[in-house]
Amino acid sequence: MTHLHGDRPAHPTFGQALLYWLKLGFISFGGPAGQIAVMHAELVERRRWIGERRFLHALNYCMLLPGPEAQQLTVYLGWLMHGTWGGVVAGTLFVLPSYFILAALTWVYLAFGDVALVQGVFAGIKPAVVAVVAFAAWRIGSRALRNGVLWTIAALAFAGLTLFDLPFPLIVLAAALAGAIGGRIAPAHFAGGTSHRADSTAHGPALHDDDTPPPAHARFSVARLLAVLLVALGLWAAAMALLAGQTVLRDMGAFFTKAALLTFGGAYAVLPYVYQGAVETHGWLSGAQMMDGLALGETTPGPLIMVVAFVGFVGAWTQAVLGPDALLAAGLAGAGVATFFTFLPSFVFILAGAPLVESTRGNLKFTAPLTGITAAVVGVILNLALFFGWHAVWPHATAAAPFSGGADPFAALVAAAAFVALWRHGLGIMTVIAVCALLGLARSLLIG
């Protein structure tokens, strides 16, 4: 699709936009950075539906919110072009392919997971996940920890989780408070910013450019804001009412609603909270299964927080919430509940807040608390890497006997090699996981 340099492109029809969002749902690999880069290349540079500054303004707002920023950005851009239904369709299609792919893989995992070859594949994938999470901590930390104050916040967050087992929400709240106070008394240490800087290349005028006024549906109105909030609360209450007779599914609805409101800093940051609730509090799955779920989440399109669909599927399956003869239906229901309650707040944040953001288009004044949270997230992710590494290298250990059962040197070597491949050689995450899976499979064939 090409345009004359000086002409604005034609406004896409709802159907044209729908096809694009569906395509994006199937190709959105590479985590939020990769997903945002794909959208930028397509929507800003090639199709010119959105101008550079308009795109970054929307992205900055999404980065301040809890939840997956790439999915929220699709809701925002879909809403900007086609109103409320445009946002709902864009955000839904961004996660729907991931839901079905992950549900299918989870069914295979649960139905055939005791097969030796499947176990061999996961024996290679688990240490790869350790490397992926450790690499995420290094990658985010190298950008976020710009001074000693932020390093201290990260260290305190790591210690709070590792040594004192503090709840994740408390860590986030303390970091935000430290950022808010620090922004007042030492603003230079908490000067925020985004790594998504505007490109100097001119792509030509866009349909929704910096100089174009917001469309009629994007104008802020108190009545519309109240309507969005009332509809969202109604949907949430109706869904909870439908689950009233299913204790496990109802508990999942309440739990994933709370998790959705705490996902500052991306999926890696909230995974410890999901682990605490799903594994330790509710017992929906084991720590080893949680690692397997993260591995599946890393190799499927969509936001990584879609690992909640795996958690919901496994929890509803193992608890047989629809009876012993309907395990697949139970798994699909659990995955659906986890997905719905995790992503509902993201739609609300955008559909309620985007008109206000469009009407001001000024700088948002929340960078200092966000900087504090981002620093803490580095410590949180490092804690997660340590936890997964412990499970991978000492597979039979328990909290009471943390090094019992002997270490697995194969897991330790694979984890170290995978980290070097990611860090030193810049290989892609999916490539590293695939190679490690093959190593695990080869090992299982050799040792029988």
N, C-alpha and C positions, 0 to 999 in steps of 0.2 A: 504494500500500500504506500504509494508515493504521492507527494503533493508539491505544488509549486512553492518555492521558498517563501514568497510573500503572502500566500493565501492561508486563511484558517481552514482546517479540515471540516468536512461536513459532520454534523452531529450524528453519532452512531445511533442506530435504532436500538430498542430494548433487546431485540433478538441478537443483534451483532454483539452487544455487550455481554449478553448471557453466554454466547459461544466462547467469548474470550475468557470469562471467569471460569467456565468449565474446563477449558484447556489449561488455565493456570493451576487449577486444582490437581491436575494430573502431572504437571511438570515442576511443582514447587518443592524441589529438593534443595538441600544446601543450607537449611536453617534460615532464620530471619534475614540475615545479611544477604544470602543468595536470593531469597524470595523477593526482597525489596529491590535488589539489583535487576532481577528479571522484569519486574513491573516498571522500573524506571526506563530500562532500555526499550520496552514495548510501548508504554503509554506516553512517555515524555519525548523520547527520541524518534521512534518510528511512526507511531500513529498520531502523535501530538494532540491527544485528547486532553492532556493536563500539562500546564506550564511548569517549568523547573521550580520556580519559587513557590507556586501553589502546591506542588507535590511535597516539597520539603516542609512547608508550613503544616500540612496535614500530618506528615511523618513526625514532626516535633511534638505535636499534640498527642499522637498515639504512643510515643516513647515515654510520655509522662504518666500514662495510665497503667494500671495492672492489667495483665493479659497479654496475649501474643500480638505484638505490634504489627506484624505483617498481615495477619488476618484482619485486624482493626483497620489497617490502611485500605484493604480491599473494600470493607464496608463503607469507609469514608468516601472513597473515590466513586464507588457504585452509587452511593447516595447523592453525591454532588452532580452526577450526570443524569440520574433518573429518579431521584427522590427516594422515599422510604423503601418502596419495593425494590428499587435498584440496589440499595445498600443491603437489604435482607438477602436477595438472590446472590449478590457478589460474595458476601461473607459465608453463606451456606455452601455455595459451590466450591469455595476455597477448601473446605474441610470434608465435604461429602465423599469424594474419591478416597481420601485417606481413611475415613471411617470404614468403608466397605473393604478396602484392601487389608487394613489392619485386623478387622473382624475375621476375614477369611484366614489370614496367617495365624491368628490366635486360635482359631478352631483346629487348624492343622497341628499347631503346637500342643494343644491339650489332648486331641484325639490320638496323636501318634508320637507324643513327646517321649515315650518310654522306649522307642526304637533306638537301637544302638547308634545308627548313623545320624539320627537327629541329635542325640546327645553329644556325639562327636563334633557336629557343626557348632552347637552352642558352647562346647568346651573351648572352641577357638574364638567365638564371638565375645564371650564374657570378659576376658582380659583386654580385648580390643575396646570394649566399652569403658574400661578403666582408663585407658589411654585417651579416649575421646573426651571424657569428662575432665581429666587432668589438663589436657590441651586447651579446653574451653576456659579453665581457670587461668592458665598462663596467658591466653590470647586476650581475655577481658581485662586481666590484671595489668598487662603491659600497656593498655590504653587508659585504664581508669585510675590506677594508683600513681598519680603524678607528683605526690609529695609525701612527707613523713606522716602527716595527720591522716591522710587517707589509708596509708599502709597500717597505721595503728587501728583504725576502724575495722579494716579487713582482718587483722590479727585477733582483735577482740571478738569479732563475729565467729571466727574459726574456733577460738577457745571456748566461747559460750556454748557452741553446739557439741564440740568434741569432748571437752572436759566436764562441763556442767549440765549437758543435756537440756539446755534452755529451749523453750518452744520457739519455732520459727517466727510466728507473728511478733513475739517480743523482740527478736533480733531486728526485724524490719522496722518496728516502731522506734526502737532505740537509735537505729542508724538515721532514720528520718529526723528525729529530734536533734541528734548531734549535728546533722547537716543544717537544720534550721537555725540552731544557735551559732554554729560555726560560720554560717553565711553572714551573720550580723557582726560577730567579733573578729573574724579573720576571713573576710570575703575572698581574698586572693587565693586561699587554699581550697575554696569550694566553687570557684568560677566554673560553671558548667559549660556545656557545648555539645554539639552533635558531630559525630564523625561523618555524617552524610552532608558534605558541603556541596554547595551549588557548583556545577560544572560551568566553566567559562564559555563552553561551546554554545553557539546559538543554534537552536534547532528549528527556528522559524516560529511564527506566532501559533499559539495553541488555542484549542477550542475554549478551555477554561484557563486563561492566562492570568498573570498578576494584575493586568490592567482591566480585566473584565469583571463586572459586578457580579455578586452572587445571584444565581437564578432565583426565581420567585419562591420556590419551595425551600430554599436555603436561608431565607430570612428568619431571624430569631423572633419567636413569639412565646409568651408565657403560657398561653392556652395550649400551644402545640407541645411545649415541654411537659406540661402536666399530663397531656394525653398520652405521650410516650411512656412516662413513668407509670401511669395507671394501667396501660395495656401490659407493660412488662411485669408489674406486680401481679396482675390478673393471670398472666401466663404461668408465672412461677407458682402461684397459689393453686391454680388448676392442676398443674403437673404434680404438685405435692399431694393434692387431694386424690388424684388417680392412684397414687402409690400408697395410700393410707393403709391398705391391707397387706402390703408387702414390706415387712420391717427392714430387710436388708436393702431393698431398692430405695426406700424412703430415707434411710440413713445415708445412702450414697448421694441422694439428691441434696441433703443438707450439707454433707461434707464437701462435695465438689462445688457448691455455691460459695462456701467459705474459702476454698482453695482458689477459686477464680478471682476473688477479691484480694488475694495476697501475692499474685504472680508478678510482682515488680521484678524487673531484671531478667525476665525470660524464664523458660521452662526449667533450666538447670537450677535456678534459684528456688523454685517451689517444690522440686522433687523431694528434698528432705522432709517437707511438711506432708506431702502425699505419702511418703514412706512411713512417717510416724503414725499417721492416721490409718492408712490402708493395711499396713503390716502389723504394727505393734498394738494399736488401739482396737481395730475391728477384726483383724485376722482374716482379711479377704484373700490374701495371698502371702507367699513367703518372700523373704529377702532375695533369695536366688531367682524366684519368678519375676520379681521387680526388675532385676538386672536383665533378664531375658526380654522383658517388655520394653525396656529402654533400647535394647539392641534392635528389636523389631521397629520401634519408633524411628530410630536413626536411618533405617533403610527403606522407609516408605515416604511418599510425598506428604506435604502438609506440615503444619506446625508441630514441633516436638512435643508440645503439651498434649497432643493426641495420644500420648502414652496412657492418659487417663481412660481411653476406650479399652485398652488392654486390661487395665486394673479392674474396670467395671465388668468386662467380659469374664475374666478369670474368677472374680469374686462371686458373681451371680451363678456361674457354672459350678464352682466348688461348693457353694451353699445350696445348690439345686433349688433355687427360689421358685421354680415352676414345677417342681417334682422331678423324680429321677428319670422319667422318660422324655423330658423336654429340656435337655441340657443345652442344645444349640439355641433354642428359643430364649432360654434364660440368659445365655451369654450375649445374644444380640440385644436383649432388653437391658442388661447391665451396661453394655457399651453405649447404648442409646441414651440411657439416663446420665451416665458420666459425661458424655459429649454435650447433651442439651444443657445441663446445669453449669458446665464449665464455660460454655461460649455465650449463654444468654446475657451475662453482664457486659461482655464485649460489645454486643449489639446496642445495649442500652447506653453505654458510655458514648458511643459515636452518635447514635440517632438523637440522643438528648443534648449532647454537648457540642456537636459539630456546628449547628447554626450559630451558637454564641462565638465559637472560634472564627467562623467565617465573617461574622459581623465586626469583630475587632481586628483580626489579623495583626495583632501586636505581639510583642514578646511575652511569653508566659513566664511568670515570676516564681517558678518552683524549681529552679535548677539546683539550688543548694541542698534541699532535702533529697532530691533525686540523686545528686552526687554522693551523698552519704549512704543512701541505699545501695547504689552501684558498687561502692567500695566494700560494703558488707557482703554483697553478693559474691565477690571474689572469695572471701573466707568461707562462705556457705558452699560454694561449688568445690573448693578444695576439700572440705569436710566430706562431701559426697564422693569425691574421688578416693579418699582414704577409706571410706566405708565400703565402696565397691571393690577396691583393691584387696581389702581384708577378706571379703567374701570369696573373691576369685582365687587368691593364693592359699587361703586356709579354708577350704570348702566345708570342713566338718567342725569348725570352731563354733563356740557359743559365747555369749556375753560373759558367762561365768568362767569359761575356760577359753580365752581369746586365741590361744595358739595350739589348741589340742588337735589331734588327728594328723599332724604333719603338714608341711607345706607342699604345694604343687609347683615344682620348678618350671614345668612347661608353661603354666599360666603366667608366672613371673617373667619368663623370657619373652613370651608373646606380647605381654603388656608393655615391656620396655622397648621392644622392637617397633611396636605400633606407635608408641609415643615419638620415637625418633623419626619414623616415617612421616608423621604429621608435622612435627616441629621443625626438623632439619631439612626434609626433602619436599615438604609441601604437597604431599599426596592428598587426594580427596578422602573424606570420611568414608564414603561408600566403597571406594577402592580398598582402603585399609581393612574395613570390616569383611569384605568379600575374601581378601587374601587370608585373613585370620580364620575365617570359616573353613576355607579349604585346608589350612594347616590342621585345624581340629579334626576335620573329616579324615585327612591322611593319617593322622595319629591313631584315630579309632580303627581304621582299616589295618594298620600295622600291628597294633597290640591286640587286635581281635575283640 
